[in-house]
Amino acid sequence: MRTGYVLGALACGFLLLGASSARADGGVPVKYRPTVKKALEWLVSAQNKRDGHWEAQGGQYPVTMTALGGMALLCEGSTVRAGKYAKNIRLARDWLISRAQPSGQIGNPNIPGEAGRYMYGHGFGLLFLSSVYGEEQDQDKRRKLEEILVRAAKFTHDAQTNRGGWGYVSARDGGGFDEGSVTITQVQSLRAARNAGIKVPPEAIKNALKYLNDSTGADGGVMYSLAQGGGGGRPALTAAAISCGFSAGEYNSPLVQKWFKFCEVHIPLLRGNRFGHDEYTHYYYAQALYCLGDDGYAKMFPTSKEADRLSWKKYREGTFEFLKSSQNGEGYWSGSHVGPVFATAVYLTILQLDNAVLPIYQR
């Protein structure tokens, strides 16, 4: 991969996709707004009323769930200052701020539910706090938040392995082990921090993109772990890699083309027949297809047949209808091994991409 191209192509990437890929009316399609409203109301009801955090089944992953829950509310258009869910966002923000360690880590690896996988929580925590930073007007809180984000970005960089990836814990604590899903989380969080104006070492993202390149097999799929080696491509990781490539300006490279071709074959639309890690897979695949828009595929593969082309419109029609029909009467989605908070936050993010209010998810 030519890293100079990767880091320098952002502007021309927007020219590639073009304004025609955006929705003319904007926002969630009217047909699915009741689905979104019901899910948002359930998610707020599941938030801890005392301290503002969310958690998965059995009290697991509170940092990750709080960050993802907060991101789902931000996607609605509310901020820390205004909107229907401003208070809930502030509660989530304050809870995550209270979990920021002097080391820069967001979370606490010594408590149940975080030990052994703390880089997930840290990455999603950095993503959420970076996304609320720009709207913070209280000067004292803004300074404190900026200090947390600077330390958190440094913690992420320091936790990176010499191959450019990340593992469930830092490189030091994990003996240099790295794997794709945590790597994707860190790349997206660092991009969000940089979008917010936080200084991020450019080599961190550059080396991470090289890691994803090195992890890509001949079939175009991203393997589970470069440290571990071997194994076939994973659809979820490959979809997530596309999102990272797009956010880095890699809109039309041979690598992204290979990833897309792999995903076309290996990722089915959301339907009644569930498959492993499908919430996670579609969390990133939806972002990739939203960024692709309705004419990006034709520009990426100009000789392709129109009927075979991927597009956000085609994906949205099938996926949104399934989400509408499979939503629980109380507003959440079940079936995830992590629990309804995770599934609901992920599906709300997908359903609300057309709101285009967060830079990290925008075209």
Steps between C-alpha positions, in 0.01 A plus 500: 500500500630846416449673831554845354201442278295366791555804717478752221196390300219621725410803291489314170299225669217743553518594132483131412178435684345835418207686643249297300539211745339701782127482571311797366259522794744395769447305815355160581239391244154589632387139494758401759484797734254328739743206521784736588293694752391185681858369512636830632239506774588146604873576498447801726286288734786248525752766604595496868299786650752564777828527316417487127676183385374206295619142527468171318357178641629418845650845548763440234678760282362815666751736334431365151122495549495854640700630206286319242179609673620858502595481131150377413349804673744734327393352165146622573632857492504578870819640651632570849342846469166449329248248378264244647781280632748767611469403867559132422805585289641716780450217749685257273776756442547563871504130582772435242698803616491357851655177362798677341825387661821702548663259253262619230288188496124550496376224726636286777661163418473387860122476523280214372367555153810681377804294597652316207327708232549856611618632163147463362356726769787743470459528123125550503534738796747710301263494202204630704688762702663631181154529346361714785811717548415755231163585657635550852470868599580478870864612493612304806336183376636560150856532629460187709355312204780617274760376750324163516489470121867591458602240758259244354640541147852457637391190692360355177822570313713353777283186505562431130711198406807516278290355216264799517201327658342479842384214718245462775751658740805717436799359313694498826230319699418261215848400395465670163181319397275689256180424311273667250189603689682693773723656235194630314363647824822689568532634145148641504548653845826666397331641191221641718757656732681656207169629361448669839835677477691270732861439398539139387838358398465449122710185517233333717241507220759444229629184671148379571406524132814308414389238753166460321678477167734232634202314648320477166516162330495415131120471512469858624393409853662634818628224728432488872853565625825595337689407817345155499520462122308271269128457472257617238348840456232610746196678350445718809861617508505563126188715516653693789822545303305672220367755749852567621628529144226747411561711810868519401419612146555159341191522279606335178816305571554140385496396865154642570379344175624161618325546835173590330513200269559271799208650690267468202548125510516442874260747666129425463239763566344500844219249491328251727793260478754645738874447462788544740585858597241637258434815707870580501534414131217726392600780737803550275360372170216751520752781557697385197194485275367833627833660412492322163163659431296418193757566229833427666508137393468592133796735535697233680407225250402681177462180297256341746138437408248733659297212645808365678609826659492555872335818621381655822146519363483126428656411834274736692181367347564143605674563830265764635196289420650206690583721798148639505341155493737343755484774763359391835173662606684690773738649247817292528653219297582165653706203391844647556730299727614833645150617580229744383690819585774407254263390223273802544785752505654343188174487307412856600834613359421326171146636481614856567797527263288714267480766771868569420565690824830341609817562297630146560196353321457763227574459131 
